[in-house]
């Protein structure tokens, strides 16, 4: 059983819960919009499922909800942003905006984000860069903390899920976006499977004894996620652990100054700074069209380009509403009750699915 709720009342509920937990109104609105937009795109693992997690982190002092990003250092086409453990979505948006502005002036920019709580869906911010006609690249790490992912050949958890994202302008389609964890499955998708009582795909998870399992609950019991693409994904994950963390100036876990963090690095490139005679966006659109024209393999209906499943989910969910597992809706209702937040009016906004 699921609950179907439209985006506007769901966003208002998330915003009001964050406000009641001590978050300034403008920051609460940014975080709620980010989470619900992610639900609309079909990535429920990074949507309002996270509200309960974020409130718990506020209560533990791991998120400082009123903190705002500030520019720590700027040198040529490089900048460092620090967030003092505020909401990662706010810091990542600020860092992406800095990268856009700097790349327009210098052709290229790299902006790190340190002392950040969970940034959410990394592709949101590379897409921001691409929407301005630039190439957007994003890396995020786990801050050298104990993650959920075993390195290739191991059975003990070490790395975080360490995503990376690339976004480019793509003609009339707007942007072409790639965004993925370097683990075989994102941690949020394990959380989602747990909320639904559903198994994971095979080859994603080991239990604490190092045996393959499909039971999502085994991760909380001490199991470990596996990297995507065997040794290749493991190597990428290690690089994602190193590059964003150290360039953000965050301290390694061995340091007494270590805190939880989700450091990130955003890069922006101005295509015209390389070759103003080529219509970069049009060439990307032409390549996408060639990909779409490839004949499907046996048993496949259509060749999809990156971002197409998300676009279709968005169109469908804007119209029909966002499906939430009963457990996620129950968590939101419980938080609303604890914090004195009024739930959306049921008749036109919420129904069982």
ZIMO-V194372 format. One record per pair of residues at least 4 apart in sequence whose C-alpha atoms are under 6 Angstrom apart, sorted by sequence separation. I is the first residue (numbers start at 1). J is the second residue. D is the distance in Angstrom with one decimal. If there is no record, write none. Layout:
# ZIMO-V194372
I	J	D
I	J	D
This chain:
# ZIMO-V194372
7	11	5.9
19	23	4.6
33	37	5.9
39	43	5.4
58	62	5.8
74	78	5.8
88	92	5.9
99	103	6.0
103	107	4.5
123	127	5.9
127	131	6.0
130	134	4.7
150	154	5.6
170	174	5.2
193	197	5.9
206	210	5.1
207	211	5.4
219	223	4.3
229	233	4.9
239	243	6.0
244	248	5.9
272	276	4.1
296	300	5.6
313	317	5.9
314	318	5.9
317	321	4.6
326	330	6.0
336	340	5.7
346	350	4.9
18	23	5.5
23	28	5.8
38	43	5.5
39	44	4.8
57	62	4.9
58	63	4.7
74	79	4.2
103	108	4.3
129	134	5.7
130	135	5.3
150	155	5.5
169	174	5.8
170	175	4.7
181	186	5.7
193	198	4.9
206	211	5.1
218	223	5.4
219	224	5.9
228	233	4.7
245	250	5.7
253	258	5.3
317	322	5.5
336	341	4.5
57	63	5.5
73	79	5.5
103	109	4.9
130	136	5.5
150	156	5.2
169	175	4.4
170	176	5.8
206	212	4.4
227	233	5.2
296	302	5.5
73	80	5.1
102	109	5.7
129	136	5.1
150	157	4.3
168	175	5.5
205	212	6.0
206	213	5.5
227	234	5.3
251	258	5.2
296	303	5.8
39	47	4.9
72	80	5.3
149	157	4.7
150	158	5.5
168	176	5.3
205	213	5.8
19	28	5.9
38	47	5.3
72	81	5.3
148	157	4.9
149	158	5.5
167	176	5.6
18	28	5.6
71	81	4.6
99	109	5.4
126	136	4.6
149	159	4.9
167	177	4.3
36	47	5.7
70	81	5.7
126	137	5.8
147	158	5.0
149	160	5.8
166	177	5.9
207	218	5.5
292	303	5.7
35	47	4.2
70	82	5.7
99	111	5.9
146	158	5.4
147	159	4.7
148	160	5.5
166	178	5.1
202	214	5.8
15	28	5.1
35	48	5.5
69	82	5.7
147	160	4.0
165	178	5.4
15	29	5.4
69	83	4.4
165	179	4.2
200	214	4.7
208	222	4.9
68	83	5.9
164	179	5.9
199	214	5.3
208	223	4.1
164	180	5.8
199	215	5.3
207	223	4.0
15	32	5.1
163	180	5.4
206	223	5.4
14	32	5.4
142	160	5.0
163	181	3.9
206	224	5.3
245	263	5.3
67	86	4.7
162	181	5.8
163	182	5.6
205	224	5.8
244	263	5.6
161	181	5.5
162	182	5.7
184	204	5.6
205	225	4.5
244	264	4.9
11	32	5.4
64	85	5.6
65	86	5.3
141	162	4.6
161	182	5.8
204	225	5.8
205	226	5.7
244	265	5.1
63	85	5.5
64	86	4.8
69	91	5.3
140	162	5.4
161	183	5.2
194	216	5.8
204	226	5.4
63	86	5.4
140	163	5.6
11	36	5.9
139	164	4.5
138	164	5.6
190	216	5.7
138	165	5.0
88	116	5.2
137	165	5.7
88	117	4.7
137	166	4.6
85	115	5.0
87	117	5.5
88	118	5.0
89	119	4.7
136	166	5.7
78	109	5.8
80	111	5.6
81	112	5.9
82	113	5.7
84	115	5.1
85	116	4.6
88	119	3.9
136	167	5.0
77	109	4.7
78	110	5.0
79	111	4.7
80	112	4.9
81	113	4.8
82	114	4.8
83	115	5.3
85	117	5.3
135	167	6.0
78	111	5.8
82	115	5.8
83	116	5.5
135	168	4.8
133	169	5.6
130	167	5.6
130	168	5.0
130	169	5.2
127	167	5.6
126	167	5.5
23	65	4.9
24	66	6.0
123	165	5.6
184	226	5.8
23	66	5.5
183	226	5.8
184	227	5.0
183	227	3.9
184	228	3.9
183	228	4.8
182	228	5.7
182	233	5.5
155	210	5.2
182	237	5.4
123	179	5.4
157	224	5.0
150	224	5.8
149	224	5.3
162	237	5.8
148	224	5.4
149	225	4.5
150	226	5.7
148	225	5.8
149	226	5.6
152	230	6.0
162	240	5.7
152	231	5.3
152	234	5.6
151	234	5.5
141	240	5.4
141	241	4.6
143	245	5.4
141	244	6.0
140	244	5.9
144	252	5.6
145	253	5.9
144	253	5.7
171	281	5.0
170	281	4.6
171	282	5.1
169	281	5.1
170	284	5.3
171	285	5.4
170	285	4.9
143	261	5.2
143	262	5.8
142	262	5.1
141	262	5.7
141	263	5.6
140	263	5.8
140	264	4.2
139	264	5.5
139	265	5.2
138	265	5.6
138	266	4.6
178	306	5.9
137	266	5.7
177	306	6.0
137	267	5.0
177	307	5.7
136	267	5.8
136	268	4.8
195	327	5.8
135	268	5.4
114	248	4.6
135	269	5.0
113	248	5.4
134	269	5.6
112	248	5.0
114	250	5.9
134	270	5.0
45	188	4.3
45	189	4.8
117	261	5.4
118	262	5.4
116	261	5.3
117	262	5.5
115	261	5.7
116	262	5.4
45	192	5.6
116	263	5.9
114	263	5.0
113	263	5.5
113	264	5.1
112	264	5.8
112	265	4.3
111	265	5.8
111	266	5.2
110	266	5.7
110	267	4.3
109	267	5.5
109	268	5.2
108	268	5.6
108	269	4.5
107	269	5.8
107	270	4.9
103	268	5.9
107	273	5.3
99	268	5.7
42	310	5.9
41	310	4.6
42	313	5.5
41	313	5.3
41	314	4.7
40	314	4.7
40	317	5.7
49	328	5.9
6	321	4.2
5	321	5.1
6	322	5.8
4	321	5.7
5	322	5.2
4	322	5.3
4	323	4.5
20	339	5.9
3	323	5.6
3	324	5.2
2	324	5.4
2	325	4.7
2	326	5.2
9	344	5.9
6	349	5.9
5	349	5.6
5	350	4.6
4	350	5.6
4	351	5.2
3	351	5.8
4	352	5.8
3	352	4.6
4	353	5.9
2	352	5.9
3	353	5.6
2	353	5.0
